[in-house]
Amino acid sequence: MPIATFRGEKTVAAIADKLFVKLTPKQREKAEAALIKENPQLRELASVPQGAILRVPELPELRAKTNRSLENPDVQIARNLADAVSAYGSYLGERFKAVQKEGKEQLAVLKSGELRKALADAPAYRAVADEAAKALDARAAGLNDRQKAADAAIKQAVAGLGGKR
């Protein structure tokens, strides 16, 4: 079965018009029904992400447009996967930054003069604060290593899918 990518069309009729040549109103209606049957997600068109793969129904009485029907499904799927992996990599990068920022803020509090003064008469608590600071430093180093490894893995995955990051 041929496939096509969803390109943000506003109606199922618009998708049918882009997939098939010169549809009459009756043919468009038939094409719309067949598209929805093959792609139930088109009932909620607003929730279909751009680039989603659509199965194009085989309707022998309608002539498919060659510019859409000749798309290579392997390339389309690889491109969509590369985009999704790349977007996930961006999301991970933002999460790493947020966690690193939180860790720096916590470390600043633990090393602040105010906390040191407050703990001056409580050596056991100061020792706990020092251990927590060491743990935050170790966590920051570990996060940097994990971020580098994740970036490298995502870059390799996207390159393997033929995308660019």
C-alpha positions in Angstrom: 0.0 0.0 0.0 1.4 3.4 -0.9 2.0 5.9 1.8 2.3 9.7 2.0 3.2 12.2 4.8 0.7 14.5 6.4 1.7 18.0 5.6 -0.6 20.0 7.8 -3.7 20.0 5.5 -6.7 21.6 7.2 -9.3 19.0 5.9 -9.4 15.4 4.7 -10.7 16.8 1.4 -7.5 18.8 1.0 -5.5 15.6 1.6 -7.5 13.8 -1.0 -7.0 16.6 -3.5 -3.3 16.5 -3.0 -3.2 12.7 -3.4 -5.5 12.2 -6.4 -5.8 13.9 -9.8 -8.9 16.1 -10.6 -11.5 14.7 -8.2 -15.2 15.2 -8.8 -17.2 16.0 -5.7 -18.4 12.4 -5.6 -14.9 11.0 -6.1 -13.6 13.4 -3.4 -16.2 12.0 -1.0 -15.2 8.4 -1.8 -11.5 9.3 -1.4 -12.2 11.0 2.0 -14.1 8.0 3.3 -11.3 5.6 2.1 -8.6 7.9 3.7 -10.4 7.9 7.0 -11.0 4.1 6.9 -7.2 3.6 6.3 -6.2 6.3 8.7 -8.7 6.6 11.6 -6.6 9.3 13.2 -7.7 11.7 10.5 -11.1 12.0 12.2 -9.3 14.3 14.7 -7.2 16.1 12.1 -6.0 18.7 14.6 -4.2 16.1 16.6 -2.3 14.6 13.7 1.3 15.7 13.8 2.9 17.1 10.7 5.0 14.5 9.0 2.8 11.6 10.2 2.7 8.7 7.8 -0.6 8.2 6.1 -1.7 5.0 4.2 -3.0 5.9 0.8 -6.0 3.7 -0.1 -5.8 2.0 -3.4 -8.7 3.2 -5.4 -8.3 1.9 -9.0 -10.9 4.3 -10.4 -8.9 7.3 -9.1 -5.5 8.3 -10.5 -2.9 9.1 -7.8 -0.7 12.1 -8.3 2.8 10.9 -9.0 4.6 13.5 -6.9 3.0 12.0 -3.8 2.6 8.4 -4.7 6.2 7.9 -5.5 7.5 8.9 -2.1 9.9 6.3 -0.7 8.4 5.0 2.5 11.7 4.0 4.0 13.1 7.4 3.5 10.0 9.0 4.9 10.0 6.8 8.0 13.7 7.3 8.6 13.3 11.1 8.2 10.5 11.1 10.7 12.4 9.0 13.1 15.5 11.2 12.8 13.3 14.3 13.5 11.8 12.6 16.5 15.1 11.5 17.9 16.6 14.9 17.3 13.7 16.6 19.1 14.1 14.2 22.0 17.8 15.1 22.1 16.9 18.7 22.4 14.4 17.9 25.2 17.1 15.9 27.0 19.5 18.8 26.6 17.1 21.2 28.2 16.4 18.8 31.1 20.1 18.4 31.7 20.5 22.2 31.8 17.6 22.5 34.3 19.0 19.7 36.6 22.5 21.2 36.4 21.1 24.7 37.3 19.1 23.2 40.3 22.3 21.5 41.5 24.3 24.7 41.3 21.7 26.5 43.2 21.6 23.8 45.9 25.4 23.8 46.1 25.5 27.6 46.4 23.2 27.3 49.4 25.3 24.6 51.0 28.5 26.6 50.6 27.0 30.0 51.6 28.4 31.9 54.5 24.9 32.2 56.0 24.5 28.4 56.3 28.1 28.1 57.6 27.3 30.6 60.3 24.1 28.9 61.2 25.9 25.5 61.4 28.9 26.9 63.3 27.7 25.4 66.6 26.5 22.1 65.1 29.5 20.2 63.7 27.4 17.2 62.9 25.1 19.2 60.7 28.0 21.0 59.1 29.5 17.5 58.2 26.2 16.5 56.6 26.2 19.8 54.6 29.8 19.1 53.5 28.8 15.5 52.4 25.8 16.9 50.6 28.0 19.4 48.8 30.4 16.6 47.8 27.5 14.5 46.5 26.2 17.4 44.4 29.7 17.9 42.9 29.9 14.2 42.0 26.3 14.4 40.6 27.2 17.4 38.4 30.3 15.5 37.1 28.2 12.4 36.4 25.5 14.5 34.7 28.1 16.0 32.4 29.3 12.6 31.4 25.8 11.3 30.8 24.9 14.4 28.8 28.0 13.9 26.6 27.1 10.2 26.1 23.5 11.0 25.3 24.5 13.7 22.8 26.9 11.3 21.1 24.2 8.5 21.0 21.6 10.8 19.6 24.0 12.2 17.0 24.9 8.7 15.9 21.3 7.6 15.8 20.3 10.7 13.7 23.2 10.2 11.4 22.3 6.5 11.0 18.8 7.5 10.0 20.2 9.9 7.4 19.3 13.1 9.3 21.3 16.0 10.5 21.8 17.2 14.0 
